[in-house]
């Protein structure tokens, strides 16, 4: 299967990064995917490889160990990973989301202490926002962090749910309530793995993304030093929502990669599979189906690249991020469905990757804000 895509990249360095990503994805990651997903293994070695290769640090400043690359380049790296191993691409996007919180909101001292480890591949992050009763409604968060004046620590109680990299991360970006105001009562913290009073639920048994280990993260009197609070007390809502715009672009790139991978498998199969004495790709009905799949993938890629270029230019991109997330994830679901159809009965078996990509695609319409929420965001912005 070829996942090659014609890309218009801004520099020769970016072209080299995409070539490196494609080489790692096809030679190092692809041989592991099937067995690892069947066993629901956390792909720690894959993340360490990406970190050592400099692919976990691309959109961050070089002074902190980042790659200094535009967001549009980083997202295309994520897409290339997703075309081969969506679980790893999701974990990469989540890690970037956590590092983005620190890079854009933490003090210079905090950035100097934490970012080099985050961006060098030594630390992998998790984003603790959602709760059992608070998914899309961030104002409904109930986890509470109370400042203990005597020790200077925050004492945290509460449960976070649907946490990617849960129980496997090296640090957790936690959003907890430090006040009762629905919008001004949240604060953000970084909590290292191994913090006393922090534990994890059993991994969720999910439809897809089996190697994206997802658990509850439970805080029962966990002590977090006040120096681990990111930004001011009560600034957590602003921090969370600003980071989610970038996170939605990450998921749009993941979804586009899933669709691209499914398209590539479908095209390869249509060239090789023969019926009635000729390859099935020569039948017009199948050609039209593949053509529509190809057009959808190109549309999805165009929406996330447009939003990323606005971000890189320092322009507002929140609506465009929601459009990209909505467009790309709906595309992933349609294209993987059609890829299964192209392969017929074979596509319905686990012997062929399109079955797994079909299952992986579904959740992209749900996390980082459901697609119903994206429609609300887009509509409200248009009417503002």
Secondary structure, DSSP 8 states (H G I E B T S, - for coil): ---------SSHHHHHHHHHHHHIIIIIIHHHHHHHHHHT---HHHHHHHHHTTTTSTTS-GGGT-----HHHHHHHHHHHHHH-HHHHHHHHHHHHHHHHHHHHS-HHHHHHHHHHHHTTS--EEEE--BTTBSS-GGG---EEEEETTTTEEEEEEEEEEEETTTT-SEEEEEEESSS-TTTSEEEEEEETT-TTEEE------SS-TTS-EEEEEEEEEEEEGGGEESSTT-HHHHHHHHHHHHHHHHHHHHHHHHHHHHHHHHHHHHH-EETTEEGGGSHHHHHHHHHHHHHHHHHHHHHHHHHHHHHTT---HHHHHHHHHHHHHHHHHHHHHHHHHHGGGGGSTTSHHHHHHHHHHGGGTSSS-HHHHHHHHHHHHH-
